[in-house]
Structure formats: structure tokens, C-alpha cells
């Protein structure tokens, strides 16, 4: 997410979903495939703390996933977040009437009714800015993927008080603090023999903009231009060192390690880099600075160098969720912040993966449009 977590006592994590299809050959040689939702445009706009500009974006622009928890298999909707590791599960005690499932019904977990729940007594608090917090306690319970498949005994934050900004919980996919790997849903799936490798892969976009998926233990080759390039990130978040961005021959030096954060949307940079990017990006004489017509950039691409390797992605990666065919006033979602989080607007055009063992490695591969899946296991 776009700001730091505040932990009281040791935090925890959990995750993943309903509507799961499973490819499982032999123990420790399988893939769990989980469907995500990603509404491209929504009228539910919220303001984020984004430095000087105060841009707004659609909460529906963040990838989400639905999962059942506990003996009652209570379904909850969670933002899929590579920018944090603690998973936040809204409890019925939060009285969150904004926490809606894809079918429009309220989705909340009831720890009191789950016969498999174990309360740890740990107080957990996470803050992401004004009116954007999750307060609760650590609970251990089962996470279900289907009628007969579960990851047993995963620790997460059972949220009793949720800030007014949020309409969902959070599925944290970043690696937790060293020594706490067993709190990670991917690691737990691996230890339970459900997946071949403790690796998560995420595909945020395909040609039609739907059927987005999260993979545990494997990935889809259909939307990849190449194999993953793996880089050690030494137990950090989903981190990528961006060397430069080349837009139509205009090379903008970045030279910063950024969090590739699906729990945020825009691209946060320094004032100097913001100015350089806006100068290099296509200009629309019929719009204010920082805005562009969709038709002027729909087929434009740029080169981004990450860890010394170049990737070609659409210029649309710097625009807001409202930049769809016919839009006349797309905003460039570039803002000033010390956090250097590059969110879903950018990372949706890359294939990302995180390997949780051997010190943690990020995997990045070029993206191409496709409406099919060719799911393979990580060897």
C-alpha cells in the first residue's frame, strides 16, 4: 500500500480466494490459480495522500480477490497488495457495510462462529494515512480454496475497526519479516504440499481486461514475452530498481528502487522526476499539462529499464483508470512523494513474481496481450 504499516506486537498474514481452479499433479508439484476482479472504471472515487497534487482514482482500479475463511467459510473481499505483507480480514464486529463482495452483498468474517479459529491475543494496528487504518487482533484460522481444499492454520489480522477510506480488506503478498515466513499464505501452501515452489505470480491485465489471476506455485506463459528475470531483493517488498524511462527518444533518469505496489495506483516520484516525465510524455494542446486524450497515446509505447533490463510497455501505464477508448481528458497519474511506490497503473503491464525462499527474489517478465492461459509450474 501507499504508506508504512504500524505494528503493535508481531503482525501476520493470510490470503486467497474463491473460484479457484487447481492444477495438482503430485504433492509439492502443483499450482493454485485464483481469480481476481479488476473494475477498470468506477464512480467510487477516493482521495489518497499523494503529495502535492491530491489526485483521485477509482478504488475499483485495484485488483481484488474473494476468499472464504474459517469453518463457516465466510467470504471476504481483499485488495491484492504487493506493497505490504500483513493481510487484513474485516470481521463482523467492524460493522463495515462498505465491505462488499462482487455480488453486492456484505462480506465479513465472524471469528466467534468459526470453530477452527484460534485467537492469539496479539493486538495488530496498521495505518495507511488519515481515516485509512485496520485495527484488530491476530487470529489463526483455515483459508479455503474450494469445497475440499484449504491451507490450515494461517495467521492474519482479524479487523474490528476499519477506516472509512477502505471498502475491502487487504491480501498482503510481500514477504513478512525474517523468521515469520510461516505467516505467509504462499509459504503455508508450500509447506502443506499444495504447490511445488513457494512463489507467487500475478497477472493484472489481459487483452480484454478481465480474467485476471494470481498464481501460487506457478504462472501463465500466455501473456509473457520471455521467461522471468530473477533478482535478489533481500527480504524487501516487491522492489524494482528503475534505471530510466525512455519515451520517444527522451531518456528520463530515475535511478531509484521503487515498490511495485498493486495496492496503490499511481506513480510516485520526486519533483524533479515528475517534471522530466511530464516534459517527455506526449503533449496534448487541447488539455491542461498532465492530461491527454486517449487517442493520442493508445498505441504509444515506452522503454523502462529495471535492474538493467529493458521492458517495452504502453504509455498508458502512466495514466489513470479513466483512460479508456473515447476519453478526452486522461490524467497522468504521476505524483510527488518520498515513498517511490509505482502502482497498478504501471505494474499491470508487467508480469511479476516473488520467490519467498533463498532470501527472496523478484521475477519480472515482459507482458503481451492474450485472452488465453498456458499455466505451468515453477520448477
C-alpha positions in Angstrom: 0.0 0.0 0.0 1.0 3.6 -0.3 2.2 4.2 3.3 4.0 2.4 6.1 2.5 -0.2 8.4 2.4 0.3 12.1 2.6 -3.0 14.0 1.7 -3.5 17.7 3.1 -6.8 18.7 4.1 -9.3 15.9 1.9 -8.9 12.8 0.7 -11.6 10.4 -0.7 -12.5 7.1 -3.1 -14.6 5.0 -4.8 -14.8 1.7 -6.5 -16.0 -1.4 -9.7 -17.0 -3.0 -12.9 -18.5 -4.0 -13.5 -19.7 -7.6 -10.1 -21.4 -7.6 -9.0 -23.8 -10.2 -6.3 -26.2 -9.1 -3.6 -27.9 -11.1 -2.1 -30.5 -8.8 -0.1 -33.5 -10.1 1.8 -34.9 -7.2 2.5 -33.5 -3.7 4.7 -30.4 -4.0 4.1 -30.3 -7.7 1.1 -28.2 -8.3 -0.3 -24.7 -9.0 -3.2 -22.9 -7.3 -4.9 -20.5 -9.7 -7.0 -17.8 -8.2 -9.3 -15.4 -10.0 -9.1 -11.6 -9.3 -11.6 -8.8 -10.0 -10.4 -5.5 -11.5 -13.1 -3.0 -12.4 -11.4 -0.6 -14.9 -13.7 2.3 -14.2 -15.8 3.2 -11.2 -17.6 6.2 -9.9 -16.5 5.4 -6.4 -13.5 7.8 -6.2 -11.4 8.3 -3.1 -8.6 10.7 -2.4 -5.2 9.3 -1.5 -2.3 11.1 0.2 -0.3 11.8 -2.9 1.9 14.6 -2.1 1.2 18.0 -3.7 -1.4 17.1 -6.2 -4.3 15.2 -4.4 -5.3 13.2 -7.5 -8.2 10.8 -7.1 -8.6 7.4 -8.5 -11.1 4.6 -8.6 -11.0 2.1 -5.7 -12.1 -0.4 -8.3 -8.9 0.0 -10.2 -7.0 -2.1 -7.7 -7.0 -5.9 -8.2 -9.2 -7.7 -5.7 -9.8 -11.3 -4.7 -12.6 -13.1 -2.8 -11.7 -15.8 -0.2 -13.6 -18.0 2.3 -12.3 -18.2 5.8 -12.9 -20.4 8.8 -15.3 -23.3 9.5 -18.2 -21.3 8.2 -16.3 -20.3 5.0 -17.2 -16.7 5.5 -16.4 -14.9 2.2 -14.5 -11.6 2.3 -13.1 -9.3 -0.5 -9.5 -8.3 -0.3 -7.3 -5.9 -2.3 -4.3 -7.8 -3.7 -1.4 -5.8 -2.3 2.3 -6.4 -3.2 3.2 -3.3 -1.2 2.5 -4.8 2.3 2.7 -8.2 3.9 0.1 -8.1 6.6 -3.3 -9.4 5.5 -6.4 -7.6 6.9 -9.6 -9.5 7.2 -12.7 -7.4 8.1 -14.7 -9.0 11.0 -18.4 -8.6 11.5 -17.5 -6.6 14.6 -16.2 -3.9 12.3 -19.8 -3.3 11.0 -18.3 -2.5 7.7 -21.3 -2.1 5.3 -18.9 -0.9 2.6 -17.1 -4.3 2.5 -18.9 -5.8 -0.4 -18.4 -9.0 -2.4 -18.6 -9.0 -6.2 -22.3 -9.9 -5.9 -23.0 -6.7 -3.9 -23.6 -8.5 -0.6 -21.6 -7.5 2.5 -18.8 -10.0 3.1 -17.4 -10.2 6.7 -15.6 -12.9 8.7 -17.2 -14.0 12.0 -14.4 -15.2 14.3 -16.9 -16.1 17.1 -18.7 -18.6 14.9 -15.7 -20.3 13.4 -14.9 -23.5 15.3 -11.4 -23.6 13.8 -10.4 -20.1 14.9 -7.6 -19.6 17.5 -7.2 -16.1 18.9 -3.6 -15.2 19.7 -4.2 -12.2 21.9 -1.9 -10.1 19.7 -3.1 -6.5 19.1 -2.5 -5.5 15.5 -2.7 -2.0 14.1 -1.9 -0.9 10.5 -2.1 2.7 9.4 -2.1 3.9 5.8 -3.0 7.6 6.3 -5.9 9.7 7.6 -9.0 7.5 8.0 -7.2 4.6 6.4 -6.5 2.0 9.1 -7.1 -1.6 10.3 -7.2 -2.3 14.0 -7.7 -5.8 15.3 -6.0 -8.9 16.7 -4.1 -11.8 15.4 -6.2 -14.9 14.6 -5.2 -18.3 13.2 -7.8 -20.0 11.0 -8.2 -22.0 7.8 -8.3 -20.4 4.4 -10.4 -22.3 1.8 -9.9 -22.5 -2.0 -12.7 -24.9 -2.8 -15.0 -27.4 -1.1 -12.2 -29.8 -0.2 -9.0 -27.8 -0.3 -7.7 -25.5 2.4 -4.5 -24.1 3.8 -4.8 -24.8 7.5 -3.9 -22.5 10.4 -2.9 -19.3 8.8 -2.4 -16.2 10.9 -4.0 -12.9 9.9 -5.3 -9.6 11.3 -9.0 -10.1 12.4 -10.0 -6.5 11.9 -12.5 -5.0 14.3 -12.1 -1.3 13.4 -11.6 -0.3 9.7 -11.0 3.2 8.5 -13.7 4.9 6.4 -11.4 5.1 3.3 -11.4 1.3 2.9 -14.2 -0.8 1.3 -12.3 -4.1 1.5 -9.6 -5.9 3.4 -6.0 -6.4 2.2 -4.3 -9.6 0.9 -0.6 -8.8 1.7 1.8 -10.6 -0.7 5.1 -9.0 0.2 7.4 -11.2 2.3 6.9 -10.8 6.0 9.7 -10.1 8.5 12.6 -12.5 8.6 11.7 -15.5 10.8 8.0 -15.1 10.3 7.7 -16.8 6.9 5.2 -19.3 8.2 2.7 -16.5 8.4 2.8 -16.1 4.6 0.0 -17.8 2.7 2.3 -18.9 -0.2 4.8 -20.4 2.2 2.0 -22.2 4.1 0.7 -23.7 0.8 4.2 -24.9 0.0 4.6 -26.4 3.5 1.3 -28.2 3.2 2.4 -29.8 -0.1 -0.1 -28.0 -2.2 2.3 -26.1 -4.5 5.7 -27.0 -6.0 7.6 -23.9 -5.0 7.0 -21.0 -2.6 6.5 -18.5 -5.3 3.6 -16.1 -6.1 3.0 -14.7 -9.6 0.5 -12.1 -10.6 -1.1 -11.2 -13.9 -3.1 -8.0 -13.7 -4.2 -7.4 -17.3 -5.0 -9.3 -20.4 -6.3 -8.2 -23.8 -9.9 -7.9 -22.7 -9.1 -6.5 -19.2 -10.7 -9.4 -17.3 -9.9 -12.9 -16.1 -7.0 -11.5 -14.0 -5.3 -14.1 -11.9 -3.0 -14.8 -9.0 -0.9 -18.0 -9.1 0.6 -19.9 -6.2 3.5 -22.1 -7.3 3.2 -21.4 -11.0 2.4 -18.8 -13.7 0.8 -18.4 -17.1 3.1 -18.3 -20.1 0.3 -16.8 -22.4 1.0 -13.2 -21.5 4.8 -13.4 -21.3 7.2 -12.3 -23.9 10.1 -14.1 -22.2 11.0 -16.1 -19.0 11.3 -14.3 -15.7 14.5 -12.5 -14.9 15.1 -13.1 -11.2 16.9 -10.5 -8.9 17.6 -10.8 -5.2 15.8 -8.1 -3.2 17.0 -9.3 0.3 13.6 -9.6 2.1 12.2 -6.3 0.8 8.8 -5.7 -0.6 8.2 -6.2 -4.3 11.1 -3.9 -5.2 12.5 -3.0 -8.6 15.3 -0.6 -9.2 14.2 1.6 -12.1 17.2 2.9 -14.1 15.5 5.1 -16.6 12.4 5.6 -18.8 12.8 6.3 -22.5 9.8 8.0 -24.1 10.1 8.6 -27.8 13.9 9.1 -27.5 13.6 11.3 -24.4 15.6 9.4 -21.7 14.5 10.3 -18.1 16.9 9.2 -15.4 15.1 7.6 -12.4 17.9 5.6 -10.6 15.6 4.7 -7.7 14.4 1.4 -6.1 10.6 1.6 -6.2 7.9 -0.7 -4.7 5.9 -2.3 -7.5 2.7 -1.8 -5.4 -0.6 -3.3 -6.6 -2.2 -1.8 -3.5 -1.6 1.7 -4.9 -2.5 3.0 -8.3 -0.3 5.9 -9.4 3.4 6.5 -9.8 5.1 8.5 -7.0 8.4 10.2 -7.8 10.5 13.3 -6.8 9.5 16.7 -8.1 12.5 16.7 -10.5 11.5 13.4 -12.0 7.8 14.4 -12.2 8.7 17.4 -14.3 11.0 15.4 -16.5 8.4 12.7 -17.1 5.7 15.2 -18.0 8.1 17.0 -20.4 8.9 13.7 -22.1 5.3 12.3 -22.3 3.1 13.1 -25.3 1.6 16.6 -25.1 -2.0 17.5 -25.9 -2.5 21.1 -26.9 -6.2 20.8 -26.1 -5.7 19.7 -22.5 -4.1 21.0 -19.4 -0.5 20.0 -18.6 -0.6 16.5 -17.1 -3.6 15.4 -19.2 -4.0 13.8 -22.6 -6.6 12.4 -24.9 -6.8 8.6 -25.1 -6.5 8.6 -28.9 -3.1 10.4 -28.7 -1.4 7.6 -26.7 -3.5 4.4 -27.3 -0.7 2.9 -29.4 2.3 4.6 -28.0 4.9 2.6 -26.1 8.0 3.5 -24.0 11.0 1.6 -22.7 11.6 1.1 -19.0 14.9 -0.2 -17.6 14.6 -2.2 -14.3 17.7 -3.8 -12.8 19.5 -3.1 -16.1 17.0 -4.9 -18.3 14.7 -3.0 -20.7 10.9 -3.7 -21.0 8.6 -2.2 -23.6 5.3 -1.1 -22.0 2.4 1.2 -23.2 2.5 4.9 -22.3 -1.0 4.1 -20.9 0.9 2.8 -17.8 1.3 6.4 -16.6 -2.5 7.2 -16.9 -5.4 6.9 -14.6 -8.2 4.2 -14.7 -10.4 6.6 -16.6 -8.2 6.5 -19.6 -10.3 4.3 -21.8 -11.3 4.5 -25.5 -13.1 7.8 -26.2 -11.7 9.5 -23.1 -10.7 13.1 -23.9 -9.1 14.1 -20.5 -6.9 11.3 -19.2 -4.8 12.2 -16.2 -1.1 11.2 -16.0 -1.1 9.5 -12.6 2.4 10.8 -11.6 2.7 12.5 -8.2 5.3 13.7 -5.8 6.1 11.5 -2.8 9.1 10.3 -0.9 7.7 6.7 -0.9 8.6 5.9 -4.6 5.6 3.5 -5.0 4.8 2.6 -8.6 1.3 1.2 -8.5 -1.1 -0.8 -10.6 -1.3 1.7 -13.5 2.4 0.8 -14.2 2.8 -2.8 -12.9 -0.3 -4.1 -14.7 1.8 -4.1 -17.9 4.5 -6.4 -16.4 4.5 -10.0 -15.2 5.6 -10.0 -11.6 6.6 -12.9 -9.3 8.1 -13.2 -5.8 10.1 -16.2 -4.6 9.9 -16.4 -0.8 12.8 -18.7 0.0 16.6 -18.3 -0.5 16.4 -14.7 0.8 13.6 -13.7 -1.6 13.8 -12.9 -5.3 11.7 -10.7 -7.5 10.9 -12.1 -11.0 10.0 -9.7 -13.8 9.0 -10.6 -17.4 7.7 -8.6 -20.3 3.9 -8.6 -20.9 1.9 -9.2 -24.1 -1.9 -9.2 -24.6 -3.6 -12.5 -24.6 -7.0 -13.9 -23.7 -5.8 -17.4 -23.0 -3.9 -19.2 -20.3 -1.0 -21.6 -20.5 -0.4 -22.4 -16.9 2.9 -24.1 -15.9 4.5 -24.9 -12.6 7.7 -23.3 -11.3 10.5 -25.9 -11.3 
